Amino acid sequence: MSSLPVNPPLFPSDDTYDLAARRRCNRVLAARGFLVTSWRKTENVVAENGILNLVTIDKDGCIHVASSGSVTAAEAHFLGKNPLETILGASWSANRVLIDFSRTDFIDSSAIGWLINSAREFRVRGGRLAVHSVTPRVRQMLNLLKIGQLVPLLADEQEAKRFVSEGASAPMALSA
């Protein structure tokens, strides 16, 4: 007998769920204001934009988002809508969001500005943001600029989930 994953993806593989089940999930997401743009069986991506993928939503409401590759002004249009708004909807900053940077190999100054502004918006609107699993190259840049004083940078997903769920008092910077 196989055990269920701790945080099952919003859309399980096609082997266990049919197209009708996926369509029902799409309708539920659309009713909640989510923009569902693609489905990738291998990565369980629910919605995406240039730099972010909506991966899953836990039963307790924590939203898991992941980035990959380079997070730069060329990849995302930071002057328009916030990339989180394009995948989470207008009330994006009132949610509890975990951003996984484990596949992000580079981040430019525009993306750092976006992270700072997003963290500020989460604080203003009552949501919680945590960035976790930051790659060493990106972590070095964020630590050099002391971004951890403004944006919660956490070591792994479990620590990030604990931070957004328990309302930890202050952001914690990763060590170099």
BAMAR-116198 format. One record per residue (C-alpha): residue number from 1; z, x, y. Coordinates in nm, 4 decimals. Last residue first. Example, Ala and Ser with C-alpha at 12.3 -4.5 7.8 and 13.67 -1.06 7.14 Angstrom:
2
+-------+----------+----------+----------+
! volum !       up !     east !    north !
+-------+----------+----------+----------+
!     2 !   0.7140 !   1.3670 !  -0.1060 !
!     1 !   0.7800 !   1.2300 !  -0.4500 !
+-------+----------+----------+----------+
! end
This chain:
176
+-------+----------+----------+----------+
! volum !       up !     east !    north !
+-------+----------+----------+----------+
!   176 !   0.3637 !   2.6335 !   3.2549 !
!   175 !   0.6452 !   2.3806 !   3.2462 !
!   174 !   0.5557 !   2.0150 !   3.2725 !
!   173 !   0.6767 !   1.8325 !   3.5796 !
!   172 !   0.9198 !   1.5408 !   3.5463 !
!   171 !   0.8941 !   1.2301 !   3.7612 !
!   170 !   1.2241 !   1.0709 !   3.8602 !
!   169 !   1.4442 !   0.7770 !   3.7601 !
!   168 !   1.3246 !   0.6835 !   3.4143 !
!   167 !   1.2286 !   0.3174 !   3.4057 !
!   166 !   1.3017 !   0.2613 !   3.0394 !
!   165 !   0.9517 !   0.1534 !   2.9433 !
!   164 !   0.7443 !   0.3803 !   3.1686 !
!   163 !   0.9463 !   0.6943 !   3.0882 !
!   162 !   0.9936 !   0.6143 !   2.7169 !
!   161 !   0.6179 !   0.5657 !   2.6828 !
!   160 !   0.5567 !   0.8986 !   2.8557 !
!   159 !   0.8038 !   1.0770 !   2.6281 !
!   158 !   0.6384 !   0.9252 !   2.3210 !
!   157 !   0.2887 !   1.0079 !   2.4490 !
!   156 !   0.3587 !   1.3754 !   2.5026 !
!   155 !   0.4718 !   1.6376 !   2.7542 !
!   154 !   0.5081 !   1.4248 !   3.0643 !
!   153 !   0.3572 !   1.4498 !   3.4103 !
!   152 !   0.4980 !   1.1781 !   3.6422 !
!   151 !   0.2954 !   1.2101 !   3.9649 !
!   150 !   0.4511 !   1.3146 !   4.2959 !
!   149 !   0.6792 !   1.6083 !   4.2121 !
!   148 !   0.4602 !   1.6852 !   3.9103 !
!   147 !   0.1770 !   1.7601 !   4.1548 !
!   146 !   0.3440 !   2.0923 !   4.2353 !
!   145 !   0.0061 !   2.2480 !   4.3308 !
!   144 !   0.0531 !   2.5347 !   4.0832 !
!   143 !   0.1902 !   2.2854 !   3.8296 !
!   142 !  -0.1216 !   2.0667 !   3.8527 !
!   141 !  -0.3511 !   2.3692 !   3.8186 !
!   140 !  -0.1647 !   2.5116 !   3.5176 !
!   139 !  -0.1467 !   2.1679 !   3.3549 !
!   138 !  -0.5267 !   2.1338 !   3.3819 !
!   137 !  -0.5820 !   2.4609 !   3.1961 !
!   136 !  -0.3022 !   2.3911 !   2.9452 !
!   135 !  -0.4260 !   2.0415 !   2.8516 !
!   134 !  -0.2119 !   1.7496 !   2.9717 !
!   133 !  -0.0534 !   1.5482 !   2.6908 !
!   132 !   0.0841 !   1.2865 !   2.9316 !
!   131 !   0.0279 !   1.1144 !   3.2646 !
!   130 !   0.2805 !   0.8405 !   3.3360 !
!   129 !   0.2423 !   0.5408 !   3.5658 !
!   128 !   0.4838 !   0.2517 !   3.6236 !
!   127 !   0.4215 !  -0.0708 !   3.8138 !
!   126 !   0.6249 !  -0.2171 !   4.0976 !
!   125 !   0.3443 !  -0.2551 !   4.3516 !
!   124 !   0.4572 !   0.0248 !   4.5878 !
!   123 !   0.5456 !   0.2701 !   4.3085 !
!   122 !   0.2161 !   0.2050 !   4.1264 !
!   121 !   0.0254 !   0.2522 !   4.4537 !
!   120 !   0.1931 !   0.5888 !   4.5118 !
!   119 !   0.1044 !   0.7036 !   4.1594 !
!   118 !  -0.2563 !   0.5936 !   4.2178 !
!   117 !  -0.2749 !   0.7826 !   4.5475 !
!   116 !  -0.1447 !   1.1012 !   4.3841 !
!   115 !  -0.3773 !   1.0679 !   4.0831 !
!   114 !  -0.6793 !   0.9983 !   4.3088 !
!   113 !  -0.5968 !   1.3013 !   4.5228 !
!   112 !  -0.5848 !   1.5139 !   4.2078 !
!   111 !  -0.9195 !   1.3648 !   4.1036 !
!   110 !  -1.0731 !   1.4553 !   4.4378 !
!   109 !  -0.9280 !   1.8074 !   4.4134 !
!   108 !  -1.0974 !   1.8734 !   4.0790 !
!   107 !  -0.9806 !   1.8240 !   3.7193 !
!   106 !  -1.1024 !   2.0210 !   3.4171 !
!   105 !  -1.0619 !   2.0145 !   3.0385 !
!   104 !  -0.9476 !   1.6581 !   2.9841 !
!   103 !  -0.9172 !   1.5729 !   2.6158 !
!   102 !  -0.5351 !   1.5661 !   2.6016 !
!   101 !  -0.5172 !   1.3921 !   2.9427 !
!   100 !  -0.3735 !   1.0653 !   2.8089 !
!    99 !  -0.2912 !   0.8177 !   3.0866 !
!    98 !   0.0014 !   0.5834 !   3.0195 !
!    97 !   0.0097 !   0.2638 !   3.2250 !
!    96 !   0.2875 !   0.0118 !   3.2896 !
!    95 !   0.1285 !  -0.2618 !   3.5003 !
!    94 !   0.1658 !  -0.3717 !   3.8640 !
!    93 !  -0.0873 !  -0.1132 !   3.9830 !
!    92 !  -0.3768 !  -0.2664 !   3.7914 !
!    91 !  -0.3458 !  -0.6115 !   3.9533 !
!    90 !  -0.7131 !  -0.6218 !   4.0514 !
!    89 !  -0.8482 !  -0.5510 !   3.7039 !
!    88 !  -0.7602 !  -0.3009 !   3.4340 !
!    87 !  -1.0928 !  -0.1188 !   3.3776 !
!    86 !  -1.2378 !  -0.1061 !   3.7302 !
!    85 !  -0.8920 !  -0.1075 !   3.8866 !
!    84 !  -0.7947 !   0.2115 !   3.7043 !
!    83 !  -1.1048 !   0.3843 !   3.8435 !
!    82 !  -0.9837 !   0.2946 !   4.1964 !
!    81 !  -1.2606 !   0.1057 !   4.3683 !
!    80 !  -1.4958 !   0.2923 !   4.5980 !
!    79 !  -1.4369 !   0.6389 !   4.7449 !
!    78 !  -1.3206 !   0.7815 !   4.4109 !
!    77 !  -1.6645 !   0.7405 !   4.2534 !
!    76 !  -1.6107 !   0.9051 !   3.9199 !
!    75 !  -1.8009 !   1.1808 !   3.7345 !
!    74 !  -1.9201 !   1.3729 !   4.0435 !
!    73 !  -1.5798 !   1.3352 !   4.2093 !
!    72 !  -1.4296 !   1.5112 !   3.9097 !
!    71 !  -1.2392 !   1.4429 !   3.5892 !
!    70 !  -1.4072 !   1.6790 !   3.3450 !
!    69 !  -1.4168 !   1.5981 !   2.9755 !
!    68 !  -1.2012 !   1.3146 !   2.8533 !
!    67 !  -0.9716 !   1.0540 !   3.0004 !
!    66 !  -0.7488 !   0.8153 !   2.8125 !
!    65 !  -0.5777 !   0.4854 !   2.8953 !
!    64 !  -0.2907 !   0.3246 !   2.7048 !
!    63 !  -0.1458 !   0.0061 !   2.8543 !
!    62 !   0.2188 !  -0.0729 !   2.7880 !
!    61 !   0.2613 !  -0.4510 !   2.7581 !
!    60 !   0.5338 !  -0.4735 !   2.4924 !
!    59 !   0.2747 !  -0.5653 !   2.2277 !
!    58 !   0.0905 !  -0.2428 !   2.3094 !
!    57 !  -0.2446 !  -0.2453 !   2.4904 !
!    56 !  -0.5063 !  -0.0054 !   2.3592 !
!    55 !  -0.7709 !   0.2528 !   2.4495 !
!    54 !  -0.8959 !   0.1706 !   2.7982 !
!    53 !  -1.1282 !   0.4614 !   2.8681 !
!    52 !  -1.1312 !   0.6577 !   3.1922 !
!    51 !  -1.3712 !   0.8976 !   3.3662 !
!    50 !  -1.6998 !   0.7204 !   3.4386 !
!    49 !  -1.5784 !   0.3719 !   3.3454 !
!    48 !  -1.4521 !   0.2309 !   3.0194 !
!    47 !  -1.3329 !  -0.0747 !   2.8353 !
!    46 !  -1.2118 !  -0.1307 !   2.4800 !
!    45 !  -1.2505 !   0.2142 !   2.3326 !
!    44 !  -1.1461 !   0.2301 !   1.9677 !
!    43 !  -1.2605 !   0.5933 !   1.9432 !
!    42 !  -1.4759 !   0.5831 !   1.6304 !
!    41 !  -1.5680 !   0.2150 !   1.6548 !
!    40 !  -1.6956 !   0.2411 !   2.0102 !
!    39 !  -1.7058 !  -0.0913 !   2.1904 !
!    38 !  -1.8244 !  -0.1273 !   2.5453 !
!    37 !  -1.7884 !  -0.3025 !   2.8788 !
!    36 !  -1.4777 !  -0.5164 !   2.8636 !
!    35 !  -1.3509 !  -0.5692 !   3.2188 !
!    34 !  -0.9946 !  -0.6926 !   3.1985 !
!    33 !  -0.8807 !  -0.9897 !   3.4111 !
!    32 !  -0.6403 !  -1.1449 !   3.1613 !
!    31 !  -0.8977 !  -1.4111 !   3.0706 !
!    30 !  -1.1501 !  -1.1315 !   3.0085 !
!    29 !  -0.9089 !  -0.9617 !   2.7695 !
!    28 !  -0.8520 !  -1.2839 !   2.5742 !
!    27 !  -1.2275 !  -1.3522 !   2.5632 !
!    26 !  -1.2984 !  -0.9980 !   2.4388 !
!    25 !  -1.0324 !  -1.0386 !   2.1679 !
!    24 !  -1.1997 !  -1.3609 !   2.0514 !
!    23 !  -1.5358 !  -1.1781 !   2.0472 !
!    22 !  -1.3876 !  -0.9035 !   1.8289 !
!    21 !  -1.2556 !  -1.1626 !   1.5851 !
!    20 !  -1.5992 !  -1.3285 !   1.5700 !
!    19 !  -1.7636 !  -0.9910 !   1.4990 !
!    18 !  -1.5565 !  -0.9439 !   1.1869 !
!    17 !  -1.2351 !  -0.7576 !   1.1375 !
!    16 !  -1.1263 !  -0.5332 !   0.8517 !
!    15 !  -1.4196 !  -0.2959 !   0.8011 !
!    14 !  -1.5298 !  -0.3350 !   1.1634 !
!    13 !  -1.2364 !  -0.1188 !   1.2628 !
!    12 !  -0.9373 !  -0.2628 !   1.4481 !
!    11 !  -0.9855 !  -0.3776 !   1.8079 !
!    10 !  -0.6719 !  -0.3553 !   2.0213 !
!     9 !  -0.5811 !  -0.0321 !   1.8503 !
!     8 !  -0.2646 !  -0.0291 !   1.6411 !
!     7 !   0.0349 !   0.1381 !   1.8057 !
!     6 !   0.2712 !   0.2293 !   1.5223 !
!     5 !  -0.0090 !   0.2366 !   1.2656 !
!     4 !   0.0190 !  -0.0064 !   0.9727 !
!     3 !   0.1304 !   0.1319 !   0.6384 !
!     2 !  -0.0973 !   0.1476 !   0.3377 !
!     1 !   0.0000 !   0.0000 !   0.0000 !
+-------+----------+----------+----------+
! end
